[in-house]
Amino acid sequence: LNDAVTRIISVKRDYLTDLSDSWDPDDLPFEEGQKANFDLAGRSVAIYRGDSIPIDSKFVANGGSGVLIVGQNRLFLSEALRRFPAAEILSLPFGLLSDETFRELKSRAEVADRIIFCLENRRGIEVLDEISEFEDRITVLSVLTPVYLRETPWVRSAIATFARGVDSFRAGFAVLLGDYQAEGRMPIDIDSF
């Protein structure tokens, strides 16, 4: 319901002058609804492979210094920066990736102490495979559908959220940081097909 209201208000904001240009979905006036959405999102987060989950507390204590955040999704990157303000961000384009982008990814991954990667489409598998040699330092946050995880059997640390909304990313990071206990289950046995 909150997502639907958010979409309606966004459309109204685009077409009516009465709403501020600085409107943010987090400013919705129904606190109980926001809490309920987060609780639902939190209960649905599933740990797929549990190595390094929750993440080492040293990364939280230092604001994420030494952490590399990699992804395409703007909401994922925003939540990552909120939780890890000192982290490095590598925002990937949605189109084809250049050789230069792959070189930058590899170069940053080599020096990162922890890499948090948002896997949300088939292209993400290709990008993730480029840094597979750093598997012991990678944690994958899979969004929307976890089926792409079956193509990354080398990943040791992965959680799944089943949506791409703000609450899902917040819940995913809450589980990753140990603020919230994952209660979700994988809807299918990914490794069996």
C-alpha atoms as one frame of an Amber mdcrd trajectory, in Angstrom:
protein
   0.000   0.000   0.000   2.811   2.389   0.861   4.500   1.648  -2.482   1.257
   2.424  -4.321   0.787   5.688  -2.406   4.416   6.584  -3.070   3.905   6.091
  -6.822   0.720   8.179  -6.782   2.396  11.026  -4.914   5.374  10.863  -7.304
   3.065  11.235 -10.303   1.231  14.101  -8.614   4.560  15.759  -7.810   5.527
  15.572 -11.481   2.279  17.119 -12.688   1.169  19.442  -9.892   3.050  22.469
  -8.658   1.692  22.244  -5.104   4.157  19.532  -4.058   7.760  20.347  -3.329
  10.494  19.229  -5.719  12.389  17.913  -2.722   9.738  15.347  -1.803  11.146
  12.090  -0.517   9.211   8.827   0.013  10.711   8.648   3.508   8.697  11.753
   4.360   5.375   9.939   4.084   3.267  10.859   7.117   2.328   7.373   8.237
   5.046   6.173  10.574   3.210   2.963  11.484   2.977   2.061   7.793   6.678
   2.657   7.268   7.503   0.498  10.280   5.172  -2.251   9.049   6.771  -2.184
   5.589  10.242  -2.451   7.072   9.183  -5.299   9.368   7.688  -7.210   6.422
  10.794  -6.614   4.328  13.014  -7.647   7.242  11.143 -10.874   7.854  11.451
 -11.816   4.190  15.248 -11.446   3.956  16.845 -14.863   3.542  20.429 -15.863
   4.099  21.483 -17.991   1.152  25.097 -18.594   2.077  26.074 -17.424   5.520
  29.832 -16.867   5.549  30.590 -13.407   6.967  26.977 -12.617   7.841  26.651
 -10.515   9.834  29.573  -8.554   8.480  32.576  -7.998  10.728  31.804  -5.211
  13.202  35.094  -3.439  12.389  33.530  -2.265   9.114  30.638  -0.728  10.996
  32.883   0.875  13.612  35.004   2.663  11.008  32.065   3.805   8.862  32.831
   1.319   6.134  36.395   2.359   5.457  37.867  -0.411   3.325  34.437  -1.429
   2.014  33.686  -1.280  -1.713  30.012  -1.046  -2.656  29.208  -2.141  -6.218
  25.844  -1.930  -7.926  23.527  -0.308 -10.419  20.518   0.429  -8.268  20.334
   3.984  -6.914  18.377   2.936  -3.796  20.916   0.204  -3.012  23.796   2.670
  -3.334  22.007   5.274  -1.189  21.302   2.805   1.604  24.870   1.507   1.419
  26.222   5.035   1.893  23.817   5.646   4.749  25.118   2.551   6.535  28.757
   2.873   5.390  29.472   6.607   4.939  33.223   6.052   4.483  32.836   3.287
   1.887  33.891   3.569  -1.725  31.070   3.389  -4.250  31.285   2.007  -7.763
  28.054   2.802  -9.561  27.686   0.597 -12.604  25.817   1.710 -15.719  22.789
  -0.295 -16.826  24.120  -0.748 -20.358  27.168  -2.589 -21.585  30.225  -2.149
 -19.429  33.403  -0.827 -20.970  36.803  -2.441 -20.533  37.734   0.635 -18.511
  34.870  -0.038 -16.062  36.000  -3.653 -15.654  39.591  -2.492 -15.026  38.376
   0.030 -12.432  36.272  -2.634 -10.722  39.174  -5.054 -10.555  41.582  -2.403
  -9.335  39.256  -1.271  -6.551  38.391  -4.853  -5.582  42.079  -5.723  -5.189
  42.508  -3.196  -2.359  39.081  -3.497  -0.709  38.797  -5.316   2.599  35.123
  -6.144   1.933  33.038  -5.929  -1.236  29.251  -5.668  -1.089  27.730  -6.385
  -4.482  24.109  -5.878  -5.530  23.041  -8.679  -7.885  19.796  -7.864  -9.642
  20.109  -9.056 -13.235  22.015 -11.299 -15.619  24.584  -8.581 -16.363  25.465
  -8.595 -12.672  26.654 -12.208 -12.949  29.162 -11.213 -15.618  30.424  -8.341
 -13.469  30.564 -10.468 -10.341  32.523 -13.184 -12.141  35.164 -10.566 -13.015
  36.051 -10.279  -9.323  35.510 -13.916  -8.314  39.163 -14.226  -7.306  38.226
 -12.109  -4.263  35.435 -14.496  -3.239  36.480 -14.554   0.408  35.830 -10.783
   0.622  32.565 -10.587  -1.336  29.054 -10.449   0.074  26.204 -10.470  -2.415
  22.890  -8.783  -1.758  20.553 -10.425  -4.282  17.396  -8.462  -5.027  14.062
  -9.266  -6.597  14.868 -12.842  -7.630  17.538 -15.100  -6.174  17.825 -17.324
  -9.280  20.974 -15.545 -10.442  22.763 -16.894  -7.378  22.721 -20.386  -8.901
  25.172 -19.132 -11.519  27.625 -17.989  -8.870  28.323 -21.179  -6.899  31.643
 -19.744  -5.753  29.907 -16.999  -3.712  30.206 -17.854  -0.007  28.276 -14.956
   1.461  24.855 -13.990   0.073  21.516 -12.745   1.272  18.337 -12.390  -0.729
  15.682  -9.729  -0.620  12.693 -10.162  -2.856  12.009  -6.566  -3.858  13.907
  -3.438  -4.886  12.220  -0.901  -2.647  13.804   1.262   0.014  12.538  -1.003
   2.800  13.990  -4.100   1.163  17.432  -2.528   0.878  17.233  -1.248   4.450
  16.223  -4.688   5.661  18.989  -6.338   3.644  21.616  -4.079   5.164  20.091
  -4.510   8.633  20.561  -8.279   8.316  24.017  -7.837   6.822  25.061  -5.685
   9.789  23.429  -7.897  12.413  20.746  -5.352  13.376  17.978  -7.689  12.304
  17.741 -11.476  12.348  16.930 -12.942   8.929  13.729 -14.973   9.076  13.058
 -15.465   5.369  13.434 -18.667   3.427  14.464 -19.195  -0.146  11.280 -19.864
  -2.148  12.974 -22.580  -4.214  16.020 -24.795  -3.934  18.223 -22.790  -6.263
  21.067 -25.289  -6.297  18.866 -28.171  -7.465  18.055 -26.873 -10.934
